[in-house]
């Protein structure tokens, strides 16, 4: 189950998403066939193999938007 969840997360990764890879948190800068370029908080970039990505951090602003209830009259 966990492997399928990870595969789904990796395949749905988009540029700008926050991810963790080997305990490192970064923002996806570029997605290539087998690797991902991550931008670190200090602006440096690293290249990791896609399978090293262990989690895609949910976008808090999108989550907040889901919780907003629009009143209907």
FENCORQUI-V815795 format. One record per pair of residues at least 24 apart in sequence whose ideal C-beta (glycine too) atoms are under 7 Angstrom apart, sorted by the first residue. I is the first residue (numbers start at 1). J is the second residue. D is the distance in Angstrom with one decimal. If there is no record, write none. Layout:
((I & J & D) (I & J & D))
This chain:
((6 & 54 & 7.0) (9 & 56 & 4.5) (10 & 50 & 5.5) (10 & 53 & 5.6) (13 & 53 & 7.0) (13 & 56 & 6.0) (17 & 56 & 5.6) (18 & 57 & 4.0) (19 & 53 & 5.1) (19 & 55 & 6.6) (19 & 56 & 5.2) (19 & 57 & 6.5) (20 & 54 & 5.4) (20 & 55 & 4.6) (20 & 57 & 6.8) (21 & 48 & 4.7) (21 & 52 & 4.5) (21 & 53 & 4.8) (21 & 54 & 6.4) (22 & 52 & 5.6))
